[in-house]
Amino acid sequence: MGQSDAEEGQLPAPVKPPDGGWGWMVLLGCFVITGFSYAFPKAVSVYFKELMQDFHVGYSDTAWISSIMLAMLYGTGPVSSIMVNQFGCRPVMLIGGLLASSGMILASFTTNIIELYLTAGVLTGLGMALNFQPSLIMLGSYFDKRRPLANGLAAAGSPVFLSALSPLGQVLLEKFGWRGGFLIMGGLLLNCCTCGAVMRPLEMSMKQKMEKVQDKYEAKEMLPMGEKTEEAMTTTNEAKSKKAKKKKPKKGKKLLDFSIFSNRGFVIYAISKFILVLGLFVPPILLVNYAKDIGVPDTEAAFLLSIIGFIDIFARPSCGVVAGLKFIRPHMAYLFSFAMLFNGLTDICSARASNYTALVIFCVFFGISYGMVGALQFEVLMAIVGSQKFSSAIGLVLLIEAVAVLIGPPSAGRLVDALKNYEVIFYLAGSEVVLSSLFLGVVSYCCLNRGKKTPPPAKTSSTGAGSDTEEAESDAQEVEDHADDNHQQSHSTNSALIVGSDAVNHLREDQSMDAVGRPEGDGEALMSVRCSSNQTVERESF
């Protein structure tokens, strides 16, 4: 399980994604993991009032629990990448599920807020990080043609779980208190281990394909040959396989592949994502307080977030369907740029909203644009770097996002305290999102389109729509070519053993034919061809 993955250095050898079959179970597991990872830090806020009363702390102190969870989710991306490249996705997810569950279970026995930071914050956050990233990697390895739809469906887990975990947490709080609620929540997080067990690697399909090719040629060779020739053939194949196994560990195994920074598309994506995160999360964080300041009742102000979540549930899968269309998928980066532009303009236009109706309209458009961004962000990254380097790429991108998360929302909160004006904050957040959109679209068009003209189109990293399929097909062709070489080698060596004396007779006949009616040049050419072929056989057998 983990050993074979580690031998390869990152993921198992590239296999043609099935685009279905067991991949739908992998998609279901990714849906659950995404829901827990993004919704759980927000759902924990239901317990904050009880925690404030028991531990005699303020709201800002309890809010650090959710902040630490999100910081661990984003900031430990490189750690998750290293563990995935070393041990594989399934073991890392099983460990992550145990850590996330044990963190909440231990949190139910804590006696002060610092212990809550270490258990519910650090331990649970780390466990969710070790589940979230490998699930996306496995999803990209199982889907290629349907990958945009798969990413959209998996991303829909965030709003679905948020709408389910928040009411559930309220019910648990009323019946069992915050300690009982934390204990039951910890039990729910054990489902992450179940999702990790579902993430079956695709390496077995490659082994079966190799065995099929070998069996086909062995069946052909066993018919006309005797026992001695069979023994010679098997010993030759065993020697070849031993040499191949010895050569595998010699390949440089990179725990974190920094060579992706040489990919211009990845650098452009990382910079635009950093600018995006600076302003993306600011409006939903400040929305409720903004509504209260303009005179909206508390219950109606809280319902605004539910509107965003409800629209988000349908926006993400719908955007995945649109992104999978043949004439749109090659231009995925520009669709992502449009989604960010849509989101930024929504923030700017809503800055002057002065009544509840205008805020509801803002929530509808923000839910659509936010869902489009959520459905496309990882799909665009997969298309840029490919599935084999995606584990390292997503770890580095999440680390970059962690820095932006720690800068953007806290800075917006300080500006609100200083200016006492939400309008300026919405203008600033929308401008940052629009800037990221323009940067991604314009720089991608100027830089990547120029690069497409010089190299062959198969090596272009910006499109990347069918890169995984092409890699898998080329590897399968190499397997068949390798089997053909073994077949030709064994056939030539065995024929040399059986009819070694006939070679001299053939040579004499050829020489006599040259003397009778063949031109001298043809005879020399024939001799040179045979000599070269014999030398080739000797080199291969050596």
Secondary structure, 3 states (H helix, E strand, C coil): CHHHHHHHCCCCCCCCCCCCCCHHHHHHHHHHHHHHHHHHHHHHHHHHHHHHHHHCCCHHHHHHHHHHHHHHHHHCHHHHHHHHHHHCHHHHHHHHHHHHHHHHHHHCCCCCHHHHHHHHHHHHHHHHHHHHHHHHHHHHHHCCCCHHHHHHHHHCHHHHHHHHHHHHHHHHHHHHHHHHHHHHHHHHHCHHHHHHHHCCCCHHHHHHHHHHHHHHHHHHHHCCCCHHHHHHHHHHHHHHHHHHHHHHHHCCCCCCCHHHHHCHHHHHHHHHHHHHHHHHCHHHHHHHHHHHHCCCCHHHHHHHHHHHHHHHHHHHHHHHHHHCCCCCHHHHHHHHHHHHHHHHHHHHHHHHCCCHHHHHHHHHHHHHHHHHHHHHHHHHHHHHHCCCCHHHHHHHHHHHHHHHHHHHHHHHHHHHHHHCCHHHHHHHHHHHHHHHHHHHHHHHHHHHHHHHHCCCHHHCCCCCCCHHHHHHHHHHHHHHHHHHHHHHHHHHHHHHHHCHHHHHHHHHHHHHHHHHCCCHHHHHHHHHHHHHHHHHHHHHHC
